[in-house]
Every structure is written in structure tokens, then in C-alpha cells.
Amino acid sequence: MTTDLIPDELSVPWRSRTVQAVLSSTLLAPFSVTLISPGLPVYRRAFDVTDAEASLLLSAVLIPGVVLSPVAGLLADRLGRRRVLVASLLAWSVAGAAVTLRPSFWSVVALRLAQGAALAGIIVTTISLIGDSFEGVRRNAVLGVNAAVLSAGSAVYPLVGGALVVVAWNAPFALYLLGLPVALFAARVLDDPPPERRTRSLAYLRRVVTALSAKDAAVLYGSALVIELLLFGAMFTGLPFLLAGTYGLSPLRIGLVVTVSEVASMVTATQNGRLAARFSDERIIAAGFVVAAAGLVGAWVAPTPLFLTAAMVGFGGGWGLTLPSIDAGVSDLVPAQFRAGALSFRGSATFLGRALGPLLFAGIGLRTGYRPLFLFGGVGAFAFGALLLGATR
């Protein structure tokens, strides 16, 4: 695929149909979690389940990606980005909307697992399309906007989900039908290059591993796992239960707290191209962990919901710093023909962190309370950031 040309290395080519299709697909991805997260206390009551069981509604959509992201990367390189993205969008939309039929709790979990399999294809192909089309600082700039769009959706959807779940517990799931027109748009505008013939077997994934630098891969994939574990454990699981249990906040007000944090993510992510012109991806990632750590520790000591919201702004800013630089770093690790495979391993690390976060924070939080987990998470994030600085130096 040829590289899109843009006049300013830090601008974003909005007129590119590829970018439009990628950003439209990325905008849907947060539906999988942030639309549902504020309603966790409601789902717990509706299905008469425990906190840990309710958190399965988040983890179930994330677990398949741990295993299936490499498969999605292989298929994206073999069959083409367009086919995999369109099929994934269709499956994601249908499985999500099926929950509106009010199935049992475990049937909902099964549908969320099916959604998770499709979500792996969406995430791997969208990032691969950006990696195919841009290089260097331009790639960082577009990845930054892609992460900002992800944060924008994550900022708005908690409010929407929090409002709809008050009407009916299954009402938010009707919005998954929005994936259908996006799939049709992607099918119409994307144009795949000839597929790489060497991707006909799983031996391709072994070649991807061989092409990776062990040290760089450990830094980047480890960063993806840890930051997503903290995001989905602290913000999307621990925070709603803490705000509902300690302060009695409604799902709509919980969604507002999450929204403020995601706005901070969106703002910092858009600056990634400018930062990448001065600093390495690894140093930006390390700085992001330090900022996120400060936010988590601040949430631990926050005496009121207002102070807690301010602290989570710091955490959101740290996440917005790390994600685009992780994707840019992974895109540079291997030759173009192995890019989707390398990004698929990043997807596995991401999904593993996302799946473990809700389970760990909900399971441990039942025994210790949710507030101490923010302290533990902050200390861990700071230690990881310091470790990254040492490793990259």
C-alpha cells in the first residue's frame, strides 16, 4: 500500500477514505466496554449475580482477543485488511444487538465472547491500515488521532450507556447496530493490496517472532498489557463500584466521571505526533506510566467524588500518552509484510490486560475494598515506568 501524502507532517489527512474508514471503526470499538461499564451495578441487580460475575460482561468481550489477535493478524495479511475488517464489524454488530432480546445472563456472556472474537479483528486491522499508510512522525500523528477518537468514544459512551441503562438494562445494546453502516462504508472505500503469499500457514507467525527484537518487544508488549490492565481494572471496573458503593452515584453520574478522564486521554493522544518529533516512543511511554501512577495514587487519597474525578484526569492523560507510542513502536519493529502479525501480538497483550483487569479488581476489591487497589495500581505503574526508563536508557 502506498504512503498517503500530507502537506504537514503533523496534520491528519481527513480526506483519505482509508483514514475515514479506520476512524469510523475505531469510534465503535469503545462500545464494547465503556457503553456497558457504568451499568455494572444495574446488571448485577438485574441478573442477581455478584460483582465478580457482573464483571464478566466486560471480561467476556476481551478474553477472545488474547488468543485470536494473532489469528486476526494472519488473516489480515493473507486475505487482506478490508475483508477481515468488514466481516469483523458485521459479526460484532449482530452479536451485540442480539442482547436486546433479553437472553439469560450466561447467554449474554456467550454473545459477548462472540463480540470479542470480532473485536480482535477490528483492532488489529485498523492499526495495520495506519501502519501500512504512514511512516515516522506522520504515523505517530495519525495513531495519536486514532487514539483520540478511541478516547472520544470512551468519553461519550459512558454517558449514553448510563442514561440508557436506567430506561432498560438491555437498551444500550441496541446501539451496536451502528456497526452495520460502518461495515458497508469500509467495504466500499477500502482497497487491499495484493495479499502476502507467505502468510498461508501458521509458520508465518513464527517468522514474525523471529523478526522481532526481544528487548523492544518485551518493552512494548509489556507496556500494552500493564496500561490496559490498569485502565480496565481501575477505571472501567473498580471506579464504578467505588462510586456506587461509597458515594451512591447513579450510572449517569458514574459515566460523567469516566467521561472527564477520557477527555484527558483524547487531548494528550492528539499531541503524540509533536512529542514523537522530540522524544523516542519508549520515553513517551515511560512518561505516560508516571503520569498514570500519579492519577491512581491521587484517586486513593481523594476525599470526595470531585477530587477523585480530578485524579482520574491524570490517569486518563497517562493512558493517552502511552497508547499511540506503543502502536507506533510496534509498527517499526518488523518489515511491512509482517506488520499485522506484530500488531496482532500487541493485540493479544492488550486483550490479556483488558480481560484480567476487571477480574482482578472485582475479585480482590470484594475482599479489600476498591480504594486500596488504586494505591497498589499507582505504585505498580510508577515502578513499571521507572523500569522502562532504565531499560530504554
ZIWOHU-V639158 format. One record per helix or strand. SS is the DSSP state (alpha for helix, beta for strand). FROM is the first residue (numbers start at 1). LEN is the number of residues. If there is no record, write none. Layout:
SS:FROM:LEN
SS:FROM:LEN
This chain:
alpha:17:16
alpha:34:4
alpha:40:8
alpha:51:4
alpha:56:24
alpha:81:21
alpha:105:29
alpha:136:32
alpha:171:19
alpha:197:3
alpha:203:9
alpha:214:34
alpha:251:19
alpha:272:5
alpha:281:21
alpha:305:27
alpha:336:33
alpha:371:22
